[in-house]
Amino acid sequence: MSKNNIEQRKAYVAEVTEKINKSSSVVLVDYRGINVEQDTAMRKALREAGVEYRVIKNSALSRAFEATGNTGYDDAFVGPTAAAFGGDDPIAPCRVLNEYAGKTPLSIKCAVVEGKKFDANGVKALANIPDKKTLLAMLLGLLTSPMRSLAIAVSEVAKKKA
């Protein structure tokens, strides 16, 4: 193997390592059996969610994960592997890929979300967590519910007295 080729591979691993470090989450999937139409639709949904999706060689992913301190993923680097890199919303890749895993032959291998390792079942559980806006709306509803109930009760008492 030539020195130029080795340098190119090192640069590629360094690029993948940097991508992992900058991402809030990385979800690894096996994309075997997915057709072009399904892949195109999934990639579009991932882009709209602010997620970068790339097919990466297992050897490069393995070295990059090792360089970032993420160990114990060797079983995930078998067969065709693609990685979805999360941006602002660390759960976004989990949601989109879980949706497509139910509709296509795509299978989720594992994920690193904010430094924590999750297996396929963990990714599915994360995918069911509502997005931040929905969670805030739910919290606001919970906080205002007692006051609303009190206001209705006071209003009913006032109506009866009048």
N, C-alpha and C positions, 0 to 999 in steps of 0.2 A: 504494500500500500504506500502510495507516495506521501511525502510530507505535506503537500498542498491539500490532498484529500483528507488527511488527518486534521489539518487546521480548519478545513471547512466543517468537518463534523464537530470539532470542539466549539466553533462559532455557533453552529446550529443548536448544540446543547446549551450553550450560554444564553442564546435567545429564548429557548424554552424555559430555562431556569428563571430568567428575568420576567417572563410572562407569568409564571407561577407565583413569583414573589409579589407582583403588582396586582394579582387577582384576589378578590375576596373569597372566591371558591373555585374549585376545579372538579368537574364531574367527568369520570372516565366511562365510556360506553363501548360496547361491541356492536358495530353497525352492520354485521353480516346479515344478508337477506333483505335489507331495505332497498327498495327500488328508487330510481332516479326521481320520480314524481314525489314520493314520500320524503326523500332526502331534501329536495328543493323546498318543499313546504316547511319542513322542520328547520332548515337553515334560515328561512325567511322569518319564522316565528322567533328563533333565537336572536337574530339581528334586531328585530323589533323590541325584544326584551333587553337589549344592550349586552348580549352575550356573544363572545367570539368562539367559533367552533372550528376546530382544525383536526385533520387526521395527522397523527405524529407517529414516527417509528417508535416501537417499544423500547429499543435500546436507548434512544435519546430521552424518552420519558423517564425511564428507569434512572438514568444518570442525573437528570434534572431534579427528580424527586429526591434522590440521595443528596444532591448538592443543597437542596432547600431544607434538609433535615427531616423530611417525611420518609420514614422507613416502614417496612412491613407491607409494602404494596406489590411485592414480586409476583403474587398470584394474579394481579390485575393486568400485568404486562404479557399476557398470552393471547394470541390471536389478534385479529384486527382491532385496533384501539383508536378512538377519537377522543379528544378532550374539549370540554366546554368551559371556557374561562369566564367567571362571573365578574361583573363590574360593580356598580353601586349597590345593587340588590344581590346579596350572596345566595339567596334562595331561588332566584329567577332561573338559572340553568336546571335546577332540580325540578321546578314546576314544568317547564317546557319539555324536558327530556322524559319525565315521568308520564306526561300526557301522550307523547309519541311512542313510548315503550308499551303503552296499552293498546295502541292502534296498529303498530308495526312490529316486525321481528326484532327491532332494536332492543338491546338489553343493557341495563345499567350495571356496571361493574362495582364502582365505589366512588367516593368523593372525599375531598378535603374542603371543609367549610369553616372558614375563619380559624384555620389551624387544627381542627379536629377531624379525625377520620370517621367516615360513615360507610357502612356496607350498603348493598342495594336496598335492604329494608329500611335502613336509616334515611336514605335519600327519599324513599317513598313517603316516609313520615314527615320529613322536612317539606316535601312538595305540598302537603296538605295544610301547611301553615299559611294563613291569609297574608296578603301583602301588607306593607306598613300602613298605607292609607286606610285599609279596611280595619286593621287592628286599632288604629287611633279612633276611627268612627265607633267601633264597638266599645272602646273605653269611655269615650264621651257619652255614649248612650247609657252605659252603666252608671256613670257619675251623675247624670241629669235625671235618671229614673226616679230616685227617691224624692227629689224636689218636685218633679212633675206630679207624682202621686200625692204629695202633700198639698200642692196647689189645687188639685182636683177635689180632694177631700174638703179643704177649706171652702172652696167654691160651692160644693154641695151643701155644706152646713149653712152658708150664707143664704143660699136659695131657700132652704127650709125655714129659716128665721124670718125671711122677708115676706 
